[in-house]
Amino acid sequence: MAAIVINNKQVDTILINQQSDEDAVVLETKVDTARIIIASMYFDINQPMDIHMQKIQAKLAHAKGAGIVIAMDSNSRSTMWRDILTKERQKFGGISNE
């Protein structure tokens, strides 16, 4: 449900298997001397948000000392990102944006 396409043979990139699964693809790339983690994630609407938040935390921990880019389809609606409403799915861990 997630993908990353790099169409440049000069970009040295490897798949991080231990951080990737059926809903996430995680790559490590080096640009000059910078190490960058790139993650594409899909949040299944039928799974609790806590599971997805744990996966994000794991990617952030893995990227320690590196830059990180996370792109995701969160299957959510929230006024935090300028939607007109917030659905119950966005309220997790005791945190609400309302």
N, C-alpha and C positions, 0 to 999 in steps of 0.2 A: 504493500500500500504506500510505500515511500520510494523515492529514487533521487539520485544525484547524477547529473551528466556533466562531465568535464571534457570539453572538446578542444584540448590543447595538449599536444604531446610533450610540450616543454614543462608541464606542471607535473611534478613528481607526487603521486597520490597513492595511498594504500587504504584498503578496507580494514576497519577495526571490527573484526568478527565478534569479539566479546561484548561490544556495545550495540551491535546490529541484531535485529530480529525481524519477524514478519511485518512489523509496523514501523521500523526505523532502519535507516542506513546511516552509518557514521564513517567518515573518511578522515584521514590525517594527510595534510599536504604541507609542503615546505615551499615558501616563497622567499628567496634569498636566504636569510638566516632565521626567518620567522616560522614558527610551527603553528599551524592553524587546524583546528578541528571543525569539520563541517558535518552537521546532522540534519537529516530530513526525517520528520516524524509525523505519523498519523495517529490521532487519538480516536479509537473506536468509541462511538457514543454509548455502546452497551457495557463498557468497562468503567469502573469508578475512577474519578479524577485522581485519587490518591495514587493509584498505580502509575498513571502517566507522570505525576509529579515526582515520584521516586525514580522513574527513568530519566527525567530531566536532571535530577540531582546527581545521578550516576554519571551522566555525560559531563556535567560541570566538574565533578571530582576528577574524572579522567583527563579533562583538559587543563588541569592545574598547571600553571606556568606557560600556557599557550593561549592564543586567541581562540575564540569559539563563535561560530555562526550556527544558529538553530532556526530552521524553517519548519513550520508545522501546519497541519490541517487539524485544528482543535475541535471541530464540530461543535462550536459554541457561539453564543451570542452574549455580548457584554457591552455596557456603556463605557467600559474602560477603553475599548477600541472604537468608540464613536458609533456603536449600534444604538438603536432607539430603545432597546430593552435589554435586561439581563435575565437569562434563564437560570433555573435552579442549579443546573450543571456547573455553573461558574462559582458557586458558593461551596468551598471545600476547606477543610482544615480550620474551620472557625473563622475564615477570612471571607469577607464579602466586599465587593466594590461599591455597594450602595450605601 
